[in-house]
Amino acid sequence: GEDVKPFTPEKTKEIVMSLQQPAVFCNMVDDWPALHWNVKYLSAVLEGKTIQFRLGLKTVDLVPQFETSCNYVEATLEEFLAWSCGQPSCLSGPFSCYDYSKYWAYADYKYIARIFEDKPEIFQDVRWSDFGFPGRSGKESTLWIGSEGANTPCHLDSYGCNLVLQVQGRKRWHLFPPGDTSFLYPTRIPYEESSIFSKVNIANPDLKRFPEFRNSTAHVVTLSPGQVLLVPRHWWHYVESIDPVTVSLNSWIELDADHEARVEEAITRMLVCAIKSAENPSDGDLWLNPTEVEATSHEINLQYLNKAVSAYLKCQEASVSGQVCSSSIGAKQRTNAPCKRKRREVGCEPESCTLTTQECDFPTPKAEELQKIPFGPHLIQVLPQSHKTSGMGAVAVERVDGDLLHENEGEHFGKLHCKRKRLLTSNDCEIAAHQMDSDCSPCTSQTALSTNDLLDCLVNPRVISLVAQLLLERMRV
């Protein structure tokens, strides 16, 4: 007989759309063909097709290893496997310059629709309809293949929430609630649409430069094959591969709040592009993330802002009149949108999402609300580090020595990629901060301020949220 899943699609969607804390679904994908997508299988399916890998150093510095400071190679999955296993055959291949003991490799943010465009039948191996999203398959999903140590810098996604299926190996997730935003020192350098990065290296935090990080509350969970992690809207996350080879796939789920986030992101793009483009170019400050092909002009950015505002207002009008805000509105806007990034590039962009103030947004669910969520062996809540639990269905983690993130128990995992010339490190605001002594005089501090320091304040999520609200109020008059 057919396997009976612990939750119906309707119930699962209700959990996904209402739960405001991370949780792991178990026993929901046992019959998915995608569970067989290990690297060896995918290598055979791709038949020698090359994909781009991002390479970073395994050494852990105090500064996050952003995508702008990584190297990139084009390689087949067969070559990646040989390299990750230490086989001599890889010595003359694309990984020949990179010692496996010193580097990790990551094929991240690979759109399944693009990689397997000549094999569309494989899309049906992914069945998000079991989670209450009929019609959503691998076509609306993204693939991630990494070696041990491969990681994604800590960031939050402006749009939607995230469902992540772990297929091969394990990944460890460090998650932080939206209310911790100020403790994570948000920055838009490197800039990419819909990602707000943290200046803190979660794996090795510099508490002298970022003392408020001590006040953050990490939720740590290790995802194993067959498990699906729910990353709620605006939860910060740092992700690392802890096994020799890992495979994950994910899908970003559209939310009703995403239209407002589109406005906020358009404002941010205008400001960042205008200010950074006016700055004298410097080889040491290539501020665009590799996911952003080029800095768009002020005219194009203004056009995009107007389209985002128009889409938001149309959705509001439809809601007031009792109609459902149609996703076709967003699709129409996407067709002409000048800026591309991740989900929007594959036509599954979220409907709206707000970068709101940390003080007001995302209240902790009340005890009675959490009681309605069917936590247990099939739905494991990822608890804060400082909490311990003996109850079934909870992942317990605790803080060690006040600063280190340490996991006691846990279970499962989970962004795009665009081709662009390799970028060098760095961020002159980071350099200036390193060079400034902690007891330097006010005069010295002022002269050390950089463009990026100004941007960190100007496009702070709280500021941009307020600007967007004022702008939308002006349009309603």
N, C-alpha and C positions, 0 to 999 in steps of 0.2 A: 503494500500500500504506500500511498503518498505520505511523506513526512508531515507531521502536524507541527506547525510553528507555534512558539509560545504566545505570540501576539498576532492578531489579525492586522491586515494592512491599515484599516481605519484606526485601530487603537495605536498602532506604531506611529502613524502620522500625527495623531493627537499628542503623543509623548514628545516627538521631535519638535513640533511647533510650539509646545507650551513649556517644556523643561528649560530652565535658565541656568543649569549647571551641567558640566560634562558627565556623561554616563556611557557605559559600554554595553552594547547588545550582544548576547550570546545565543547560539543555536538558531539564528535567523537565516543563515546563508548556506546551510549544509548541502543543499541541492544546487547551488550555483555552479555552473561550469567554470566560472572565473576563478574558483578556488584552485584550479589546476594551472593557473597562470604563473608557474615558477619561471625563472630565467631561462632554463633549458628549453621549456616548452615554447616560450615567447621567441626565443632565438630561432627555433625551427619554423615558426609561423612567419617571421619576418624575412627568412631566407636571405640572410646576408645584408639586409638593409641597414644603413648606418644611422645612428642617432647621436645627438650631442650630449656629452657628459661634462659636468662641472667638477673640477678637481680642487680640493682644498687641503691644507696641512692638518695633520692629526694633532700637532702641538696646540695646546690650548693657551691662547693669549688673553690679556685683560680686555682687549678690544674685540667685538664681534667680527667674525669672518664673513663680511657681506659678499654678495655675489659680484660686486665690483672688484674685489680683491682676489678672485679665483681665476684659475686657468680653465680653458675649454678645449676638448678634443672631439672629433667625430670618430665613432668606432661602432663595430657590430657588437651584439650581445655576446657572441662567441668570444670575441677578443676581450670583452669585459670579464667574462667568466674565467678565461685563462689567466688574466692579470690578477684577479681577486683570489685565485687559487695558487698563485706563485709559479705558474708553469713557464718554462723557458721560452716557449713559443711566442710569448708576448713581448720578448725583448726587442724585436724589430718592428713591432706594431705601434699604433698610436699612443699606447701607454708606456712606451719604452723609456721616456724621460722621467717617469714618475715611479719612485720606489714605493711599493705597496706598504712597506712598514712605516712610511712617512706621510703618505697621501691617502685620501679617500676620494671616491668618485660617485657622482650622483646624476642620474638622468631624471631630473625633476620637472614637474609641470608639463608632462608630455600628453598632449591631447590624443586620446584614443581615436577620435574621429579622423585625426590627421595621420597618425602613424599607420593605422590600418584602413586607410581610405580605399584601398583596392580589395579589402576583405571585409565588407560591411556586415557579413553574416556573424562575425565575431562579436558585434555589439550586443547581441542577444545573450551573451554569456553573463552579462551583468543585469540584474533584475531588481532595480530599485522600486518596482511596483510592489514588492513585498513590504516596503516601508511606507506604502500609501501614496506613491507617486507614479501612477500608471503612465506608460509610454516612456519613462526615463530609463535609459539603458547605458551601455558603454559609450554611446555616441555623445552623451552629456557628461562623461566622466574623464578623469585625468589619471595618468599612470606615473608611478614613482619607482625607480630602481636604483638601489644604492649599495655601497660596500660598507663595512664596519667603520663607524665614525662619521659617515655622511650626515650632514645636519642642515636644518633650515634655521636661520637667525630668528630670534624672538620677534614676533610681529602680531598684529591683529589684522583681520580682513574686514574691510569696510562694508562689504556686501554679504548678505545671506548668512546661513549657518552651514555647517560642514558635516557630511557623513563620510567616514573613512573606513575602508575594509582592508585589513591586513591579510595578505595572501601568503607570503614567504618570509621567514625570519621574524624578528621582533624589533619594535621601535619603542623608544621611551619618549613619552610626552610630558613636558612641563607646562602646565596651564595656569593662567592667572586671570582672575575675574576682571570685568571692565572697571570696577571700582578701584583697581590698583594702577590705573593708567599713569597717574603722576609719579608713582613709585618706580615705574619702569622707564622714565625719562624718554618720552616719545620723540621721534624725529622723522622728517620727511626727506632726509638725505642719507642714503641714496633715495632718489625719488622713483616711485612707480605707482601708477594709479591703483587705488584700492588696497594698498598695503601700508600700514603705519609701523615702522620698525622701532625697536627699543635700542637705546644706546648701551644697554647693559649686556655683557656677555653672561648669559644665565649659567653657563658651565663653569665660569670662573669670574664671579662678579668683583668689580673694583669698588669696594665699599668706601674707599677714601674719596673717590670722585662722585660716587652715586650712593651716598649714605641712606637715602630714603628707601632704597631697595630692601633694607632690613624690615621695612613695614609691610612688604608684599606677602601674599599668602599663596604659596604654590600648591597645586593639585598635581601629583605625579602618578602616572600610570604607564605600565608596560603592556603594549598591545601584542597579542599573539595571533597566529593564523586562524582565520575563521571568525574573528571578533570584529565588531563594527563600533567605532567611537563616534559619539555625537559631540561636536564642538559647537556650543551655542554661539549666537551672534556676539561679536566683539570680545570674545575671550582671547587673550594673548596666548601664544603657544610657541615653544621651542621644541623641536623634534630631532631626535638623533637615532641612527641605526646602531643597534648593539650586537647584531649577528653578522657573520661574514658577507652574506648577501640578503637583501630585503626587497620585497615587492609589495607595493600598496596601490590602491586605487581609491579615488574619492569623487564625490559630486557635491557641488555647492548648491544649496537649496534656496530658491528665491523667497524673499520675505516682503511683506507689505510695506516695510519701512525703507526699502532700498531706493525708492524714488527720491527721498530727501537726501540720502547719502550721495546720490548721483550729483545733486546740486552742490553738496559740500566738497565732493572730489573735484568738481569743475572749478570751484572757487580756489581750491588749493593749487590745482594745476596752473591757473592763471597767475597766481602770486609767485609760485616757485619758478616757473618759466620766465616770467618778466624780470624777476630780481637776479636769478642766476645767469640769464642771457646777457644782462647789462654788465655783469662782472667781467673783468679782464680774464680771458681763458687761462687756465693753469693746468699743466700736466698732472699736478698732484691733486686735483679736485675734479675728477670726472664724475659729476653728480647724478647722472642718469643711470638707473639700474639697467642691466642688459635686457630686461623685459620691455623697456621703453626704447623704441627704435630711434626716435629723434625728438628734439625739443620743438614742439609745435609753435606756430606764430601766435601773437596776441589776437589777431583777427580770428583765427581758427578756434582758439580757446574761448573767445567771447561767444562765437557761434555755438559751441558745444554747451556753454553755460546757459544760453537762451533755450536750447533744446531740452536741457535737463529741467529747467524751470517750467517750461511749457508742459512736459510730460507729467511733472508733479502736479501742476494745477489741473490738468485734465483728469488725472486719477482722483483728485479731491472732489472735483465736480461730479464725477461718476459715483463716488461714494455717497455724496450728499443726496443725489437723486435716487439712491437705493440700488444702483447698478453695481455689478462687479467690475473692478478695475481690470480691464483686459490686458493680457500680456502682449497683445498685438501692438499696443501703444509703445511699449518698450522696444518691441522688435522693429517698429518703424523708425524709432529714434536711433537704434543701433545701426540700421542700414546706412545712415548718413553720418554717424558719429565719427569724428576725426581721430579720437584717441582710442587705442585698443589696449586691452590688457586681459589676461586670464580668461575668466568666464565669458566676458563679452565677446571675445574673439570666436567662440564656438557657438554663439547664439543662445546661451543659456544664462544670460545675465539676470541677476535678481531684480525684483520689482522696486525695491527701495530699502533704505537702511540708514539710520542716523548715528553720527558720531556725537554723542551727547555728553553732557558734563558728568564727571565721575561721581559727583556728590548725589545726583538725583537719579541717574539711570540704573537699571538692572537691580532692583531691590532684591535682597535675599529672600527666597521663597519662605513663606511662613510654614510652621510645622504642620498645620492642618492641610496646607496645599501639597506638601511633600508626601503626606500620608496617602494622598489620592494616586500618587505615582506607584505603579506596581514593582517596586524594587525587590530584588531577590536574585536567585541564581541565573535568571535570564536577562536581568537588567541591573548592572552593577553601578552604583553611583561612585564617582571619583571624589573622595573627601579631601578637605584641606589637610595640609601637612601636619598642622598642629593638633589634628583630631585623631583619636584612636577609636576603634569600634570593635565590638565582639559580635555584632549582629550579622546575620547572613546577608550576603549580597552587597557588602560595602568594601571598598578598597581602602585600607588604612595606610597612611604615610605619616611620618613624623619628622620634625626638624632635629638636626644634629649639630651641636656646637653653635647653635644660633644662626649660622650663616650657610652651611652646606645643605644641599638638597639630597635627601636620602630616601630611598623607597623601601618599605618593608614588604609589602605585597603588591600584586597588581596583575593586570592583564591588558591591551591591544592598540593601532595607528591612524598615518597619513599624509604644489602651487604651479604655473605656466612656464613657458619658455619661449623666447623669441630669439632669432639670430641677430647678433649685433657684434661689432668689433669688440674684442676683449678690453675690459676696462681695468685700469690700475686702481690701487687703493687710493682714494681716501677722502677725508673729510677734514677741511682745515679747522673746523670747530673742535674736532677731536684732538688734532695736533696741538692747537692753542691751549686746550685744557690740560694736556699732558705737560706742556712746557711751563705752565703757571704754577708757581709754588703756592702751597696752601696758605702761607702767611704773607703773600705779596700785598703790596699797598693798593688802595683803591685806584690810584692813578694808573698803576701798571695794569690792573685788571681791565680798566676801561680801554686802554690802548690795545689790549689783546683781543677785544671782541671782533668777531668775524661776521661775514654775511650769513653763514650757517647758524651762528648764535642768534642772530636776529630772526631768521626763518623759524628756528625752533620755538620761538615765542609767538611769532606772527601767525604761523599755521598750526599752532597747538590745537588739538581736537576741540577743546572747550571754546577757543576763540572762533574757530571756523564754524562751529555749531551756532554760536550767537550771530555771526555774520549772515549765515544762511537763513536764520529765522527772521532777521531784520530785512533781508532781501526779499523773502517770500511775502512778508507783510506789506512791503512796498508794492509788490506786484498785485496783491489782492485789492488794494485801494482803487 
